């Protein structure tokens, strides 16, 4: 096999990825090679003119071929950063997005207020629905030491990955992982009316919109974590209806939502009648992203 330098390998890979419609082709090529060589960007730049080891080159070319088929970078490397932590991700779970960090941020603001304003016992009970990789529950458990968590997902394989992430980040003893549909696993536990906060990043894409999604999402991420139903708000509706039975008085429901769904979700919450006036929070792109509703 003809020798190829690190720079040449990256250039060739970037050309292949660009031809297949990958938007950040060069960056993805570089990230893949850094992952395979277990080196940082500074090392890659400093050694760009050196030959790439043949075994590593073969592994790199296979990884590039996967990315050329539009498989997400995160499934190839098996990881994604969220809230400053490295999370294990596999095709059984949705890849954590930066905008979901707003759910974590909002929860921390509410619990911080609770710690300042409550005398005596300041422990919290937090339920994370549709937990997926566990990114929300694990991130919160790292930040809130005086809390117990229940993390729920309908997929047993997702729960297994979430457990891995909890062990990796040293919080598995404070998170109870449950497999089942939304609140169903909690029915047998003594938590009705005792939950301080319910978080959720539920499926919110309309079934008719699946074909129009990017190939990385449409062809590789789990459909069960993406598609809510014909209207895109079906799972939110179920959560809004069921949450008050589990929330304490003044407990909060914090949910991520899709672009353009704010008005409909506000109407759902207001129509329910068991919540105070809900609040809509925007992400860094200025898009309505999170709805917060407090039980009356």
Buried (B, 14 or more C-beta within 10 A) or exposed (E): EEEBBBBBBBBBBBEBBBEBEBEEBBBBBBBBBBBBBEBEEEEBEEBBEEEBEEEBBEBBBEBBBBBBEBBBBBBBBEBBEBBEBEBBBBBBBBBBBEBBBBBBBBBBEBBEEBEEEEEEEEBBBBBBBBBBBBBBBBBBBBBBEEBBBBBBBBBEBBBBBBBBBBBBBEBBEBBBBBBBEBBEBBEEEEBEEEBBBBBBBBBBBBBEEEEEBEBBBBEBBBEBBBBBBEBBBBBBBBBBEBBBBBBBEEBBBBBBBBEEBBEBBBEBBEEBEBBBEBBBBEBEEEEBBBBBBBBE
